[in-house]
Amino acid sequence: MSKTPQNPEDDASDEVELMRSEFASIVEGLSLDESSPSTFLEDLERSDDAEGFIAPMLPRQNLRSTFFSAKNAITRWFNRGDHDDDGAHI
């Protein structure tokens, strides 16, 4: 004899019972004890800054060299070869 249920309601109730038992086993493993000395957010606040991004130290520029760097960047951008128009699209 096969083990397939004859009544579809039995199949639905078996699935519901399976889901409830799985949920109960998951919840059983959770600890609701709030007596830990710190929370996750407190641990994040105390995280080590060595893991973060450290910006490189660039040499200082005077006003004249800054102006010429900007001029060269704008000239390179304007003379790039990959544009057909002024950039406006309709």
C-alpha positions as CSV (number, residue, x, y, z in Angstrom):
1,M,0.0,0.0,0.0
2,S,1.3,3.5,-0.8
3,K,1.9,6.1,1.9
4,T,0.4,9.0,-0.1
5,P,-2.5,10.5,1.8
6,Q,-6.0,9.9,0.4
7,N,-7.3,13.2,1.7
8,P,-5.7,16.5,0.6
9,E,-6.6,18.0,4.0
10,D,-4.3,15.4,5.7
11,D,-1.5,16.5,3.5
12,A,-2.0,20.2,4.3
13,S,-2.2,19.4,8.1
14,D,1.0,17.3,7.8
15,E,2.8,20.3,6.2
16,V,1.5,22.7,8.8
17,E,2.6,20.4,11.6
18,L,6.1,20.0,10.0
19,M,6.4,23.8,9.8
20,R,5.4,24.2,13.4
21,S,7.8,21.6,14.6
22,E,10.7,23.2,12.6
23,F,9.8,26.6,13.9
24,A,9.7,25.3,17.5
25,S,13.1,23.7,17.1
26,I,14.6,27.0,15.7
27,V,13.0,29.0,18.6
28,E,14.2,26.5,21.1
29,G,17.8,27.2,20.1
30,L,17.5,31.0,20.6
31,S,18.6,32.6,23.8
32,L,16.5,35.5,25.1
33,D,19.0,36.2,27.9
34,E,19.8,39.9,27.8
35,S,22.4,39.7,30.5
36,S,25.3,40.1,28.0
37,P,27.7,42.9,28.9
38,S,27.4,44.6,25.6
39,T,25.1,44.8,22.6
40,F,26.0,44.5,18.9
41,L,25.7,48.2,18.4
42,E,28.1,48.9,21.3
43,D,30.6,46.4,19.7
44,L,30.3,48.3,16.4
45,E,31.1,51.6,18.2
46,R,34.2,50.1,19.7
47,S,35.4,48.5,16.5
48,D,39.0,48.9,15.6
49,D,39.7,51.9,13.3
50,A,42.6,50.0,11.7
51,E,40.1,48.2,9.6
52,G,38.8,51.4,8.0
53,F,40.0,53.3,4.9
54,I,43.2,55.4,5.4
55,A,43.4,58.2,2.9
56,P,46.8,58.7,1.4
57,M,48.7,61.9,2.2
58,L,49.0,63.9,-0.9
59,P,51.6,66.7,-1.3
60,R,50.2,70.2,-0.8
61,Q,49.8,72.3,-4.0
62,N,50.0,76.0,-4.3
63,L,47.3,78.0,-6.0
64,R,49.2,78.2,-9.3
65,S,49.7,74.4,-9.6
66,T,46.1,73.8,-8.6
67,F,44.9,76.1,-11.3
68,F,47.0,74.3,-14.0
69,S,45.9,70.9,-12.8
70,A,42.3,71.9,-13.1
71,K,43.0,73.5,-16.5
72,N,44.7,70.3,-17.8
73,A,41.9,68.1,-16.4
74,I,39.2,70.2,-18.2
75,T,41.2,70.2,-21.4
76,R,41.6,66.4,-21.3
77,W,37.9,66.0,-20.6
78,F,36.9,68.4,-23.4
79,N,39.2,66.8,-26.0
80,R,38.2,63.2,-25.2
81,G,37.3,61.3,-28.3
82,D,34.2,59.3,-27.1
83,H,31.5,62.0,-27.4
84,D,29.4,63.1,-30.4
85,D,27.6,66.0,-28.9
86,D,27.5,68.4,-25.9
87,G,26.2,65.7,-23.6
88,A,22.5,66.7,-23.6
89,H,20.1,63.9,-24.4
90,I,16.5,64.3,-25.2
